[in-house]
Amino acid sequence: MSNPFLAPSTFLDEYPRFDLIRFEHLEPAFEAGMAEQLREIEAIAASPEPATFANTVEALERSGATLRRVSLVFDNLVAADGTSQLHELDAALAPRRAAHADAIAQHAGLFARLQQVYDARHDAGLTAEQVNLVERLHTDFVRTGAALDPAAKEELSALNAELAELASTYAAHLLSETNDLAVLVTDVAELDGLPADSIESARAAASERGLDGYLLTLSLFTNQPWQELLTHRPLRQRIHEASISRGRRGNEWDTRETLTRMVAVRARRAALLGYRCHAAYVVADETAKTTAAVTDRLLAMVEPAVRNLDAVRAELEEALHADGHDGPLQPWDWSYYYGRRRAERHSLDPLELRPYLPLTRVRDEGVFAAATALYGLSFSRREDLPPAHPDIEIYEVADATGRHLGLVACDWFARETKQGGAWMWHHVPQSALLGTRPVVTLTMNIPKPPAGQQALMTIDEVETAFHEFGHVLHALLSDCSYPRTSETNVPRDFVEFPSQVNEMWAFWPGVIDEYARHHETGEPIPADLVARLRASREESDPYTMVEMLAATLLDWAWHLLPASEAVSPADVEEFERTALERYGLLHPVAPPRYGSTYFKHVFGDAEGYAAGYYSYLWAEVLDADTVSWFEEHGGLKRENGDRFRSVLLSRGGTVDVLAATAEFLGREPRIEPLLARHGLL
C-alpha cells in the first residue's frame, strides 16, 4: 500500500495524506481507480438479483472510492499549484478520464437496471430523498447518452474525450499567458497611488522571478484591481492591454483555436443528444429550463444598465479632461476615476480602509465569527494535519453542541502556479451512505506580503472571502445521504445563491466593527469611515453590471450556435464584436468581464460554466430577495441562520431548490430587490 490513494486516509475525516502524496502516485492511482470502478459497475450490471435501490443505486453511489480520492485531490492541485508537470499529466489524463465516465454513463446493462428502479420508484417504499436521487441519476444517464444507439454512443465518447483534452489545454495556456503578461515596472514613480505594502509585494514578486523592478500580476478579470489606484495613466493602459491580449497574441499559448473547437464540439454533442445548441442542452437541466427564459431576463437588464453607465461616464470624462487628458474616457480609466468620484462623494479613499483589514482579523472576527453567530459553528486550527502547500491553514469545524462537522483548508495567497480567481473545492464529500464528512478548501489570490508583514486586504477581497465561504458553508452544513445530491450538487444556476447571500455579512453592523481593526494599533475602524463605506457600497457601480452582462451574453452567444455554424479562430474578435453589438453591449468603456480567450469559467473546464455564466445574475435574483428577508427578520440571528440551514443549506440537491427558496421566504421570490440593488427600477 505504498500509494496513499489506494486506501482511505487514516487522518481525521479521511483528510488526504499530503505528507505521503507524491507526483508519481497520481497516474497509477487513476489507473487503479478506473479499473476498480469498472469492475464494480460490471458486478452491478451482471447481478442475477432483481434491480433494487440498494443493489443498483446505492451500489453505484458507493463505487469508485479510489478514483474519487485521487480525482478530488488532483483537480485542486492542478488549479492551486499547477506545475508544468501537473498540467502535462492533466492533459494526458483528460481523454482517459472522459472515456471512463462515458463507459459508465453509456453502460447498457447498468442503465437497464437503473431504468427498472426508476420505473418502480413510486411503488418501492423509497423515501423522498431516494426517489429524488433515482430521478437525478436517470436524468444524468439520459443526458450523457445512455439511450443512444451504439454508433452515436461511440461518437459521443469521442467528443467528450476531445472536450476534456481541449479544456486542459486552454487552462494550461491561459496560466502561462497570464504569468507571461504580468507587467514589469522599473520606475517606482509609476506606481504612485499604490500603498507601500503593495509596492513591496510587487518588488518581491519580481525578485521571485529573478527580475529587477516591480511585477504587477494579472487576475482573471479584464479590469485589473491595480487600475483603481494607479495615477500613472500610461501604466494603467499597459495593464489593460496586457489583460485583454491574453490568448490572442499568435504565440504557443494562443487559445483561439482551442476555444472555437470547444464551441463546435459542444454544439455537435448537443445535436447528438437532441438539442438545438449547447445552451439549450444546459438550461434544460437547470432551474431556468429554456433559453428564452434566460435571454429575456438578461436583455431586460441591458438598456437600463447601459443608460446608468453612460450617465456616470459623462461625469468621469469631465474629470479626465480636468486632469489635462484629451479624448474620450477609456476602459483603463474607469476604475481610477470612478474610485475618485466615489471617494469625493463619500470622502472615502480605498487606501484609508486597508490598514483596518488585516487578513487574520477578517478571517477570525469576520468570516468565521459571522458563521458562529448564524449557525453556532466553531473553528479550531489543526497544526497536525499536513497542508498541500505551506501557506495553507487547516481548521476543524464543530457545531454549537460540539459535534464535529468537517474540515476546511484555507489557501489565501497568490503564487505563480495558482490559477487566478477564488474558489471552493472538495477533497472529501459529505455522505451518510459513505460515512464521510466534508473536507473542503477555500482558495484566494491575495498578494503575499513580505516575510514578517501582515497581509492587508482590499474591501473587494474581503467580500470575495465571504462569498467563497458561503460555498464552504453550503458543504459543511450539508446533511444528505448520497454523494450525487449532497453539498453544492444543485443546479448550476442555483449554486451561487448561498454564497452571494453570505456576502451581506461582510458589511453587517457588529461584524465589520469587530474584524476591521488597525493592523498595528488594534484601534477599531472609525464609525464615520464605516458609514462612508456603506454609503459607497450602496451606490452600485454601473460598470460592474455592464461588464457582467457583456461576459454573460458573450458566453451565451457562443453556446447558442448550432452545430451547422462554425467560427474560425481568425474570426473570434469579429464574433465577439458582432455578438456584443447585437445585444447592445459593444461599449467603448466597459468591455466584458472576461474576453473569450481568457474566459476560464467557460473554456477552462470541459463543462464548467459553459452556457451557465448567466447563473451569477440568475442566482442574484434569489440572493437580493433573501438579503431583504434577513434584513426584515433581524439579520444576524441564530434563528435566522438555523432556518436558512435547515430549509436550504443542509438539503443540497435532494429537493426542488426553487420550492425550498419559496419555503424559506414564505412566498415566491421577487425580482424587484435585484433591480433596486443595481438602480434598474
Number of C-alpha atoms within 10 A of each C-alpha: 6 9 14 22 27 19 13 15 15 11 12 13 22 17 23 26 19 15 11 12 17 11 11 9 16 19 16 15 20 23 15 15 23 21 16 16 21 17 13 17 21 14 15 21 20 12 14 8 9 10 21 18 22 11 16 23 22 18 15 19 18 15 18 19 19 22 21 19 25 23 19 16 21 22 17 20 18 23 20 24 20 23 16 13 10 19 20 15 17 23 19 15 19 22 22 18 21 20 21 18 18 22 16 20 23 24 19 16 16 24 22 15 22 24 18 15 24 23 13 16 20 12 8 13 10 14 11 13 17 18 19 18 25 22 18 17 21 19 13 14 21 15 19 21 22 24 18 17 10 13 8 15 22 15 14 24 23 17 21 25 22 20 27 25 24 26 25 27 23 29 26 25 23 25 23 19 25 24 19 14 17 18 21 20 18 14 9 11 10 16 23 13 16 17 16 11 17 20 19 17 19 25 22 21 26 21 14 12 10 9 14 15 17 24 23 21 24 23 19 22 18 26 26 18 15 21 25 21 21 20 18 14 15 12 19 25 16 13 24 22 15 18 26 19 18 28 28 20 12 11 9 10 22 21 27 23 18 22 29 22 18 26 25 25 22 26 28 22 25 22 18 18 22 12 17 17 27 27 26 22 25 23 21 14 17 16 18 19 14 16 18 12 11 20 13 10 13 18 14 11 17 18 15 18 23 20 14 19 20 16 11 16 21 13 13 23 20 14 17 20 13 10 9 7 13 10 8 16 20 15 21 24 23 22 22 22 23 20 21 20 17 21 16 11 12 16 14 21 17 17 14 11 20 19 21 27 25 21 23 15 20 25 18 14 21 27 26 17 23 25 23 21 17 20 23 17 22 21 18 11 14 15 10 8 17 18 20 20 12 8 12 16 20 22 18 18 20 19 16 11 9 11 11 15 22 24 27 28 24 20 24 20 16 22 18 18 17 21 25 24 16 19 21 21 22 21 25 22 28 29 21 14 13 15 11 17 24 26 28 25 24 22 26 23 19 20 19 22 18 16 8 6 10 17 23 25 20 19 18 9 17 21 20 21 26 26 26 26 27 25 26 28 23 24 29 25 25 27 22 20 21 25 21 19 23 26 30 27 17 21 18 23 22 23 21 24 24 26 24 25 21 24 22 19 23 23 18 15 12 15 19 22 18 16 24 25 23 18 20 10 9 10 11 15 20 13 10 10 16 18 13 18 22 14 15 18 12 12 13 15 20 23 25 17 20 27 23 20 27 28 22 24 25 28 27 22 19 26 24 20 19 21 20 10 10 16 17 13 17 12 13 18 15 11 18 21 15 16 20 21 12 11 17 14 25 17 18 10 19 24 22 28 23 24 23 26 24 31 26 24 19 22 28 23 19 23 17 15 20 26 26 23 22 25 23 19 21 22 21 23 19 27 27 23 20 24 20 15 16 18 12 9 12 10 19 22 15 15 15 18 21 16 14 21 20 14 19 24 26 22 26 27 26 25 17 14 19 15 14 16 18 15 14 20 18 10 10 13 20 13 14 13 21 21 16 12 13 19 16 18 11
